[in-house]
Amino acid sequence: MENETAIGTKPQRRAGWMKRMWRRMRTPLAESRLAADLVVAVLGSYLRLVHRTNRLLRDDMAAADRIIDEKAPFIATCWHGQHFMMPFFSRRGHPGVVMVSRSRDAELNARLLERFGLQTVRASGGRSARQMHEKGALHGVRAMRRHLHEGRSVFMIADIPHGTPREAGKGIVSIARMSGVPILPVAYASSRRYVFEKAWDKAVLNLPFGRAAFCIGEPIEVPSDADEAALEAIRKRVEDELNRVFDEAYALVDARP
């Protein structure tokens, strides 16, 4: 896919030592409230620095505001590893509830989102009934449906954790069908970035003092009477639209100024 090529074109340093260090640190961080709060405060300040020092070449927030007026609530979505700047999508009353994995790795992520004033639902999808049970998928579906029914937009990652990257799962489409709300693809890209090449999702850490683009795709409706074939077609449409909007965002920031 084009956006995978785009994020991998810049030279990257070996990140193995960072992964090993994180594995040693994540358990004590998750268990120590003080240590976790300190890390979250530093990460929050860093993301604000990135947000404030990158010059926005495109900001689709005004378009998102219009969609809120016309279609709210909705389900905003992006890819794993491309989501670090998404808390700023809420700055004008956009999605206030985020689904976050129950994994230990996601604990700091959940606390960081809560620091930005967002609510979290701890659950994620899976490829088998056992995985879905272990990851709290049914709990997550019920919670997200409740928030949507109460008029709050939500944010979900489209691909399944540690599954096939950039492949949309069926969960987001099913929730949209049951709730009667549209899916809104969202993309953030920055010209200066660090790519974790060995991570399963090739996660991107956005860096400050560059160029950025905040792009949204076309809202995708899911009919309440959609059968399995229709749901699969819509799932593929979500996948294609996310790839398109990320390709567009990276093309903007990587073009010569």
C-alpha positions in Angstrom: 0.0 0.0 0.0 1.1 3.5 -0.8 1.0 4.9 2.8 3.2 2.0 4.1 5.8 3.1 1.5 5.5 6.7 2.4 6.1 6.2 6.1 9.1 3.9 5.5 11.1 6.0 3.0 13.1 7.9 5.6 16.2 6.3 7.2 15.5 4.8 10.6 17.7 3.9 13.5 17.6 0.4 15.0 14.8 0.3 17.6 15.5 -3.1 19.2 17.0 -1.6 22.3 13.9 0.6 22.8 11.6 -2.4 22.5 13.7 -4.4 25.1 13.7 -1.4 27.4 9.9 -1.0 27.1 9.4 -4.7 27.9 11.4 -4.3 31.1 9.6 -1.1 32.1 6.0 -1.7 31.2 5.1 -3.9 34.2 6.5 -1.6 36.9 5.0 1.4 35.1 1.6 -0.2 35.0 1.7 -1.2 38.6 3.1 2.1 40.0 0.5 4.9 39.8 3.2 7.5 40.5 5.5 6.3 37.8 2.7 6.0 35.3 1.4 9.5 36.0 4.9 10.9 35.5 5.3 9.1 32.2 1.9 10.2 31.0 2.6 13.8 32.0 5.8 13.8 29.9 4.1 12.1 26.9 1.2 14.5 27.1 3.5 17.5 27.1 5.5 16.0 24.2 2.3 15.5 22.1 1.3 19.1 22.7 4.7 20.2 21.6 4.3 18.2 18.4 0.8 19.7 17.8 1.9 23.3 18.4 5.2 23.3 16.4 4.1 21.5 13.2 2.7 23.8 10.6 -0.6 22.4 9.4 -0.8 22.2 5.6 -4.3 21.0 5.8 -6.8 20.9 8.7 -10.1 19.2 8.0 -11.6 20.1 11.4 -14.0 22.6 9.9 -15.3 19.8 7.6 -15.6 17.5 10.7 -17.6 20.2 12.5 -20.1 20.2 9.6 -20.3 16.4 9.7 -21.0 16.6 13.5 -23.9 19.1 12.8 -25.3 16.8 10.1 -24.5 13.3 11.3 -23.4 13.3 14.9 -22.8 11.0 16.6 -20.3 9.0 14.5 -17.5 6.5 14.8 -14.1 8.1 14.0 -11.4 5.6 13.1 -7.7 5.3 12.0 -5.0 2.6 11.9 -2.9 1.2 14.7 0.4 3.0 15.0 -1.0 6.1 13.3 -3.1 7.2 16.3 -0.8 9.1 18.6 -2.1 12.6 17.6 -5.8 11.7 17.6 -6.5 13.2 21.1 -6.4 16.6 19.3 -9.3 15.5 17.1 -11.4 16.1 20.3 -10.5 19.7 20.7 -13.7 21.0 19.2 -16.0 18.5 20.8 -15.2 15.6 18.6 -15.1 12.0 19.8 -15.0 11.9 23.6 -15.0 8.1 24.1 -12.1 5.9 22.9 -11.9 2.1 22.8 -8.5 1.0 24.1 -7.1 -2.6 24.3 -7.0 -4.4 27.7 -3.4 -5.3 27.1 -0.7 -4.2 29.5 1.0 -2.2 26.6 -2.2 -0.1 26.3 -2.4 0.9 30.0 -0.3 4.0 29.6 -2.2 4.8 26.4 -5.5 4.7 28.3 -4.2 7.0 31.0 -2.8 9.4 28.4 -6.2 9.7 26.7 -7.9 10.3 30.0 -5.4 13.0 30.7 -6.6 14.7 27.5 -10.1 14.6 29.0 -11.3 11.6 27.0 -13.3 8.6 28.3 -12.0 5.1 27.6 -13.6 1.7 27.1 -11.2 -1.1 27.7 -11.8 -3.7 25.0 -10.6 -4.8 21.6 -11.5 -7.2 18.8 -10.2 -10.6 18.0 -10.3 -13.2 15.2 -11.9 -16.0 17.2 -14.6 -16.3 19.8 -12.0 -17.1 22.5 -10.0 -14.0 21.6 -13.1 -11.8 21.6 -14.0 -13.1 25.0 -10.6 -12.5 26.5 -10.3 -9.1 25.0 -13.7 -7.9 26.2 -15.1 -7.4 22.7 -18.7 -7.9 23.7 -18.3 -5.5 26.7 -16.8 -3.0 24.3 -19.6 -3.3 21.8 -22.2 -2.7 24.5 -20.4 0.2 26.0 -19.8 1.9 22.6 -23.4 1.4 21.6 -24.5 3.0 24.9 -22.3 6.0 24.3 -23.5 6.4 20.8 -27.2 6.1 21.8 -26.5 8.8 24.4 -25.3 11.1 21.6 -21.5 10.9 22.2 -19.2 10.2 19.2 -16.6 7.6 19.7 -13.1 6.7 18.4 -12.0 3.2 17.4 -8.9 1.7 15.8 -10.0 -0.1 12.6 -7.4 -2.9 12.5 -7.2 -5.7 15.1 -4.2 -5.6 17.6 -1.3 -7.8 16.5 -3.4 -8.9 13.5 -2.8 -7.9 9.9 -1.9 -4.2 9.8 -4.0 -1.9 7.7 -6.8 -4.5 7.4 -10.1 -3.3 8.9 -11.8 -5.6 11.3 -15.6 -6.3 11.2 -16.2 -4.9 14.7 -16.3 -1.3 13.7 -18.8 -2.0 10.9 -21.0 -4.1 13.1 -21.2 -1.4 15.8 -22.0 1.2 13.1 -24.8 -1.1 11.8 -26.3 -1.7 15.3 -26.0 2.0 16.2 -27.2 3.6 13.0 -24.2 6.0 12.9 -21.6 6.6 10.1 -17.9 5.7 10.2 -15.5 8.7 9.7 -11.9 7.8 8.5 -9.3 10.2 10.1 -5.6 10.6 9.3 -2.8 12.6 10.8 0.7 12.7 9.1 3.8 14.7 9.8 6.9 15.4 7.7 9.2 14.6 10.6 8.6 11.2 12.1 10.2 8.1 13.5 9.0 4.7 12.2 9.3 1.7 14.5 10.1 -0.7 11.6 10.1 -3.9 13.7 6.8 -3.2 15.4 3.9 -5.3 14.0 2.1 -2.1 12.9 5.2 -0.1 12.0 4.1 2.5 14.5 4.9 6.2 13.7 6.1 8.6 16.4 5.4 12.1 15.1 8.2 14.6 15.7 8.0 18.4 16.3 9.0 21.3 14.1 7.9 20.1 10.7 4.8 20.1 8.5 1.5 18.2 9.3 -1.8 17.4 7.8 -5.1 16.4 9.5 -7.4 14.8 6.9 -10.8 13.1 7.1 -12.4 10.8 4.5 -15.9 10.4 3.3 -18.4 9.3 6.0 -19.4 5.7 5.4 -23.0 4.7 6.2 -23.9 1.1 7.2 -27.6 0.1 6.6 -29.3 -1.6 9.5 -30.4 -4.4 7.2 -27.0 -5.1 5.7 -26.3 -8.8 5.3 -22.9 -10.5 5.6 -22.0 -9.8 2.0 -22.9 -6.2 2.4 -21.0 -5.9 5.7 -17.8 -7.4 4.0 -18.1 -4.9 1.2 -18.5 -2.0 3.7 -15.5 -3.3 5.7 -13.4 -3.3 2.6 -14.7 0.2 1.8 -13.6 1.4 5.3 -10.2 -0.1 4.7 -9.8 1.5 1.2 -10.9 4.9 2.4 -8.5 4.8 5.4 -5.6 4.0 3.1 -6.7 6.7 0.7 -6.9 9.4 3.3 -3.5 8.4 4.9 -1.9 8.3 1.4 -3.3 11.8 0.9 -2.0 13.1 4.2 1.5 11.7 3.7 1.7 13.0 0.1 0.9 16.5 1.4 3.6 16.6 4.1 6.2 14.8 2.1 5.9 17.1 -0.9 8.8 19.6 -1.3 7.8 22.8 0.5 
